[in-house]
Amino acid sequence: QVHLVESGGGLVQPGGSLRLSCEASGGWFSIPTMGWYRQRPGAERELVADITDDGITKYADSVKGRFTISRNNAKHTIYLQMNNLKPEDTAVYYCQATTTRCFWGQGTQVTVSS
């Protein structure tokens, strides 16, 4: 099993920044892919960004140029630096890890509002 713990969500003004963190535990030497998804009210969960253990990244078009995903393999932790936040970014953000199965965190709320 992989247990994921997210942190860093909160309330921020438009144009502001937040950094999300997700630490994975469970004894895995390497987690090939980890990423961030988000779910807006009334919408399906969507990919925000993911990253392989080789550092290859992928971003949703809506966040390109504003968000940056990174990882620390030794700490089994990924980060999502979110800059120039917009009200449309308001969502519950979920951490995801893929080994032989997919695992999910419980989510952290990000609210962008004046």
C-alpha positions in Angstrom: 0.0 0.0 0.0 1.0 3.6 -0.6 -0.3 6.3 1.8 -0.3 9.8 0.5 -0.5 12.9 2.7 -1.1 16.3 1.2 -0.5 19.7 2.7 -0.4 23.4 1.6 -3.9 24.1 0.5 -5.7 27.2 1.7 -7.3 30.5 0.7 -5.4 32.9 -1.6 -6.2 36.0 -3.6 -6.2 36.0 -7.4 -2.6 36.4 -8.6 -1.2 34.9 -5.5 0.8 31.7 -5.0 0.6 28.4 -3.0 2.8 25.4 -2.8 1.3 22.0 -2.3 3.2 19.0 -1.0 2.5 15.3 -1.0 4.5 12.7 0.9 4.2 9.1 0.0 4.9 6.3 2.5 4.6 2.5 2.3 8.1 1.1 1.7 8.4 1.6 -2.1 11.9 2.1 -3.3 10.6 4.1 -6.3 7.3 5.3 -7.4 7.3 5.6 -11.2 4.7 8.3 -11.6 3.2 10.8 -9.2 0.9 13.7 -9.9 -1.7 16.2 -9.0 -5.4 16.1 -10.0 -8.1 18.5 -9.1 -11.9 18.5 -9.0 -14.0 21.6 -9.3 -17.6 21.6 -8.0 -19.9 19.6 -10.3 -17.0 18.5 -12.5 -15.0 15.4 -13.1 -11.5 15.0 -11.6 -8.9 16.2 -14.1 -5.1 15.9 -14.4 -3.2 19.1 -13.4 0.3 17.8 -13.7 2.4 14.6 -13.2 6.0 13.7 -13.1 8.0 10.5 -13.5 10.9 9.4 -11.4 13.1 10.5 -14.3 11.8 14.0 -14.1 9.5 14.0 -17.1 6.6 16.4 -16.6 3.2 16.9 -18.1 0.8 19.8 -17.5 -2.8 20.6 -18.3 -3.1 23.4 -20.8 -4.9 25.5 -18.3 -1.9 25.6 -15.9 1.0 25.7 -18.3 3.3 28.6 -17.5 1.8 29.1 -14.0 2.3 25.8 -12.2 5.4 23.7 -11.7 5.6 20.1 -10.5 8.7 18.7 -8.9 9.7 15.7 -6.8 12.3 14.6 -4.3 12.7 10.9 -4.8 14.7 10.4 -1.6 11.8 11.9 0.4 9.1 10.3 -1.8 7.5 13.7 -2.0 6.1 15.8 -4.8 5.3 19.5 -4.9 3.1 21.7 -6.9 4.1 25.4 -7.0 1.1 27.4 -8.1 1.7 31.0 -9.2 -0.6 33.6 -10.6 -3.6 31.8 -9.3 -7.0 32.4 -10.8 -10.5 31.9 -9.4 -10.9 29.0 -11.9 -8.2 27.2 -10.0 -10.5 26.8 -7.0 -10.8 23.0 -6.5 -10.0 20.1 -4.3 -6.5 19.0 -5.3 -5.6 15.3 -5.0 -2.2 13.7 -4.9 -1.8 10.5 -7.0 0.8 7.8 -7.1 1.2 4.9 -9.5 3.1 1.7 -8.7 1.5 -1.5 -9.7 -1.8 0.2 -8.7 -3.0 3.8 -8.4 -3.3 5.4 -5.0 -4.9 8.7 -4.0 -4.6 11.1 -1.2 -7.7 12.6 0.5 -7.4 16.0 -1.1 -6.6 19.5 0.0 -8.9 22.5 -0.7 -7.5 25.4 -2.7 -9.7 28.5 -2.9 -8.8 31.5 -5.0 -11.0 34.5 -4.1 -10.8 38.1 -3.2 
